[in-house]
Amino acid sequence: MIGGKKNIFITIEGGEGSGKTTQSQLLSEYLKKKGFKVLLTREPGGSVLAENIRNIILDPRSDIVPLSELFLFEAARAQHIKKLIYPALKMGKVVVCDRFIDATVAYQGYGRKLNLELINKLNLIASVGLKPVLTLYLDVLPFNGLSRAKKLNGEVYGYDGDRIERKSMRFHEDVRTGYLKQAKKYSKRIKIVKTQKTAEKTHTLIKNIVDRVL
């Protein structure tokens, strides 16, 4: 409990091109129609500093070693939670976040092969122990997701997409493995949503899950 009100913190996870941004927006609008006050945010990002860190991380010109990348994500998270997420929860808002701690496990742990124990400790420190009441993992095959993501980001970062999208197919397959293992380990919190042919159909699956939780 924060400020005497129930914390409703929902995260949406998924690999590149899984439709997280679209589904986060659709879910936020759905919750607003149900009468909730909603904060829609993302990681890395949200606060001014965290958005600047995001730009560094995604820039294809950035030469960042895996450990430095991990610390950048955690620094952005600490700022994000302190400046945006906790104040919103204290006000009784529902917080919908595009990616959170599970992304760090999947990308930096399974993708970059960094120590999982270290990642979990840093996640705990940076998040001040905050955990989502519900995490929706949008599952899509890496090849299909990457094709979509690179098409969307091509105009911004070039044909090959941003710095993360340019990683090998094996990297993105390992990321998916990480997400699926997280979902199995935390099955009460993480719900797997198989992405459908249309955003509307995927949104319907998400609404059914969220309605049961709320």
Buried (B, 14 or more C-beta within 10 A) or exposed (E): EBEEEEBBBBBBBBBBBBBBBBBBBBBBEBBEEEEBEBBBBBBBBBBEBBBBBBEBBBEBEBEBEEEEBBBBBBBBBBBBBEBBBBBBBEEBBBBBBBBBBBBBBBBBBBBBEBEBEEBBEBBEEBBEEBBBBBBBBBBBBBEEBBEBBBEBBBEEBEEEBBBBBBBEEEBBBBBBEBBBBBBEEEEEBBBBBEBBEEBEEBBEBBBEBBEEEB
